Amino acid sequence: MPTTATSIRIDPKIKNPAQKIAKSMGTNLSTIINMYLTQFVREKRLSIVLRDEEGFTPDASADLLALMKRIDIGEEEITGSFSTKEALFAHLDALKK
């Protein structure tokens, strides 16, 4: 398959770890970017899930903040212990119903 060179600017703080991760997966950054762009063209949408430092999506983070506010003002109470964030979110989903 013919290819064309493209120049993009990437923060070295992102590029260097990305190269190491790609290498640990047995590939290189060029292949990873080509795979992503192929999917982008095929699906005509961005396939990126944004997460904060704790691994929460924006929706999950907003739900958690709203719950914390309800707890603070006495509208909600959480009982029990949660060993994983998945268990916590399953409980939160049940509260929404």
C-alpha positions as CSV (number, residue, x, y, z in Angstrom):
1,M,0.0,0.0,0.0
2,P,1.5,3.4,-1.0
3,T,2.0,5.8,1.9
4,T,2.6,9.5,2.3
5,A,4.6,11.3,4.9
6,T,2.8,13.5,7.4
7,S,4.3,15.8,9.9
8,I,2.5,16.3,13.2
9,R,3.5,18.1,16.4
10,I,3.4,16.0,19.5
11,D,4.5,16.9,23.0
12,P,7.6,14.9,23.9
13,K,6.0,14.1,27.2
14,I,3.3,12.2,25.3
15,K,5.4,10.9,22.3
16,N,8.1,9.2,24.3
17,P,5.9,7.1,26.6
18,A,3.6,6.4,23.6
19,Q,6.6,5.0,21.7
20,K,7.6,2.8,24.6
21,I,4.0,1.5,25.0
22,A,3.8,0.8,21.3
23,K,7.1,-1.0,21.3
24,S,6.0,-3.1,24.3
25,M,3.0,-4.1,22.2
26,G,5.2,-5.2,19.4
27,T,4.5,-2.3,17.1
28,N,5.5,1.4,16.5
29,L,3.8,4.7,16.8
30,S,3.3,5.1,13.1
31,T,1.3,1.9,13.0
32,I,-0.8,2.9,16.0
33,I,-1.6,6.3,14.4
34,N,-2.4,4.6,11.1
35,M,-4.7,2.1,12.9
36,Y,-6.5,5.0,14.6
37,L,-6.9,7.0,11.4
38,T,-8.2,4.0,9.6
39,Q,-10.8,3.5,12.2
40,F,-11.6,7.3,12.2
41,V,-12.2,7.2,8.4
42,R,-14.2,4.0,8.6
43,E,-16.5,5.1,11.4
44,K,-16.5,8.8,10.7
45,R,-16.3,9.6,14.4
46,L,-13.7,10.0,17.2
47,S,-13.1,6.9,19.2
48,I,-11.6,8.5,22.2
49,V,-12.9,8.1,25.8
50,L,-11.8,11.0,27.8
51,R,-10.9,10.2,31.4
52,D,-9.6,12.2,34.3
53,E,-6.5,11.3,36.5
54,E,-8.6,8.8,38.5
55,G,-9.9,7.1,35.3
56,F,-13.4,8.5,35.4
57,T,-15.2,9.6,32.3
58,P,-16.7,13.2,32.4
59,D,-20.2,11.7,32.9
60,A,-19.1,9.5,35.8
61,S,-17.2,12.3,37.4
62,A,-20.2,14.6,37.1
63,D,-22.5,11.9,38.6
64,L,-20.0,11.4,41.5
65,L,-19.8,15.2,42.2
66,A,-23.6,15.5,42.1
67,L,-23.9,12.6,44.6
68,M,-21.3,14.1,46.8
69,K,-23.2,17.4,46.9
70,R,-26.5,15.5,47.7
71,I,-24.6,13.7,50.6
72,D,-23.2,17.0,51.9
73,I,-26.7,18.6,52.1
74,G,-28.3,15.5,53.6
75,E,-30.4,14.4,50.6
76,E,-28.5,11.1,50.0
77,E,-26.8,8.5,52.1
78,I,-24.4,5.8,51.0
79,T,-23.9,2.7,53.1
80,G,-21.7,-0.2,52.5
81,S,-18.2,-0.8,51.3
82,F,-17.0,-0.8,47.8
83,S,-13.8,-2.7,46.8
84,T,-13.8,-1.4,43.2
85,K,-15.0,1.7,41.4
86,E,-17.2,-0.6,39.3
87,A,-19.0,-1.7,42.5
88,L,-19.4,1.9,43.5
89,F,-20.8,2.9,40.1
90,A,-23.2,-0.1,40.1
91,H,-24.5,1.2,43.4
92,L,-24.8,4.7,42.0
93,D,-26.6,3.4,39.0
94,A,-29.1,1.7,41.3
95,L,-29.7,5.0,43.1
96,K,-30.6,6.7,39.9
97,K,-33.5,4.4,39.3
